[in-house]
Amino acid sequence: MELNRNQYFLIGIVVVLLGVQLRMVDAYVLNAPTTKFVVDKFGSADKQAAANATIPSLETVGSGASSSMRTVKPPVWAGWAAISIGAVLVLHSLAMPRPG
């Protein structure tokens, strides 16, 4: 499938908005099922150090490692990278010929 101008523009706008959201929000708090999934895939809940070594931006919310919610703090560069990539896609779409 070949992407046309409108699809590049839409993807660029979505990526820019995702980057703006990453820049505006400091941290995301995961609910219990999501935390369980992350712990199952990346490390054990009993070993706080192991989970933090695997995902450095993953921290436990509350007191102790028995808490069922964790928080993810995305790095600052992730938002800027998404905004930059989205802007390039939007500009590329404007330089392409119109469909039809």
C-alpha positions in Angstrom: 0.0 0.0 0.0 1.4 3.4 -1.0 0.7 6.3 1.3 -0.6 9.5 -0.3 -0.5 13.1 0.8 -3.5 13.0 3.1 -2.3 9.9 4.9 1.2 11.5 5.6 -0.6 14.6 6.8 -2.8 12.6 9.2 0.1 10.6 10.6 2.1 13.7 11.1 -0.6 15.5 13.0 -1.2 12.5 15.2 2.5 12.1 16.0 2.8 15.9 16.7 -0.2 15.7 19.1 1.3 12.6 20.8 4.6 14.5 21.3 2.7 17.5 22.8 1.0 15.2 25.2 4.3 13.6 26.2 5.7 17.2 26.9 2.6 18.3 28.9 2.2 15.3 31.2 4.9 14.6 33.7 4.0 11.0 34.6 1.5 8.3 33.8 0.1 6.2 36.6 -0.6 2.6 35.6 -3.6 0.7 37.0 -3.4 -2.7 38.6 -3.8 -4.9 35.5 -1.4 -2.9 33.5 1.1 -2.9 36.3 0.8 -6.7 36.5 1.4 -7.0 32.8 4.5 -4.8 32.9 5.9 -6.7 35.9 5.2 -10.0 34.2 7.0 -8.9 31.0 9.9 -6.9 32.5 10.6 -8.1 36.1 9.2 -9.4 39.3 7.2 -7.2 41.8 9.3 -8.5 44.7 12.5 -7.2 43.2 12.0 -3.4 43.0 15.6 -3.0 41.8 15.2 -5.5 39.0 12.1 -3.7 37.7 13.8 -0.3 37.9 16.9 -1.7 36.2 14.8 -3.0 33.3 12.6 0.1 33.0 14.5 3.1 34.6 11.4 5.4 34.5 9.1 2.9 36.3 8.5 3.6 39.9 6.1 2.3 42.6 3.3 4.6 43.7 2.6 4.4 47.4 4.5 2.8 50.2 6.6 -0.3 49.7 6.8 -2.7 46.7 3.5 -4.3 47.5 1.6 -1.3 46.0 -0.5 -2.3 42.9 0.1 0.9 40.9 3.2 2.2 39.3 4.1 5.3 37.5 5.9 5.8 34.2 7.9 9.0 33.6 8.7 9.4 29.9 12.0 11.1 29.2 12.0 14.7 28.0 13.6 13.8 24.7 10.7 11.5 23.7 8.2 14.4 23.4 10.6 16.5 21.4 11.4 13.6 19.1 7.7 12.9 18.4 7.1 16.6 17.7 10.0 16.7 15.3 9.1 13.6 13.4 5.5 14.7 13.2 6.5 18.1 11.9 8.7 16.5 9.2 5.8 14.3 8.1 3.5 17.3 7.9 6.0 19.3 5.9 6.7 16.3 3.6 2.9 15.9 3.0 2.7 19.6 2.0 5.5 19.1 -0.5 3.9 16.1 -2.2 1.6 16.5 -5.2 -2.2 16.5 -4.6 -4.0 13.2 -5.0 -6.0 12.7 -8.1 
